[in-house]
């Protein structure tokens, strides 16, 4: 069946220093209610100089439902390791290394596995000292990404998404129980408890959706708009220079060779 896509332009604009009901975000079209994979929003791409993450367009696609239900290992592979990298770390341990605030202590039985350091979990606002207490969270979960358009990708591209480190907010160190509470849910069902990170979380979520050209579900869009208004998020958190956006899009084009096997 041939896909039919129709767009309705400029649903949201940023017009002041804060994204808020007090004068930041102005709703020009009523958000559509419901949860329907055939109806969605996307972040508008043909913007000049900066990408506004709150500048959306509405679309419909009758071929938007995958033929297979989501399965993490089948569709996204696991953590990969670059054999040319100077360490023997896989991506999980590379993210732990990147966010560590103290020298690393390696596991006594596996020198490729981080055992201890000091990490700040932006979701809970707490510090942790043992890697076993932590997960690596995909800011946009794999399940959400799959149903938002990644089901159309090659398995190599999905593996690349799962292990992408060029954007520091794509993968985050978080308390394992917090990550499992989030699961595959979007902002309509989960938002971090740490109020100091909520605006950044929404910005990072939308940035991933924009860079990877993933759809924003109707209920997701409604929740994001509510939180942007409620939290008085800074405008600058939702603007990306076009050069940065283009660089990230170039970096996602070619999956690493570890994902091609």
Buried (B, 14 or more C-beta within 10 A) or exposed (E): EEEEEEEEEEBBBBEEEBBBEEEBBEEEEEBBEEEBBEBBBBBBEEBEEBBBBBBBBBBBBEEBEBEEEBEBEEBBBEBBBBEEEEEEBBBBBBBBBEBBEEEBBBBEEEEEBBBBBEBBBBBBEBEBEEBEBBBBBBBBBBBBBBBBBBBEBEBBBBBBBBBBEEBEBBBBBBBBEBBEBBEBBBBBEBBBEBEEBBBBBBBBBBBBBBBBBBBBBBBBBBBBBEBBBEBEBBBEBBBBEEEBBEEBBEBBEEBBEBBEE
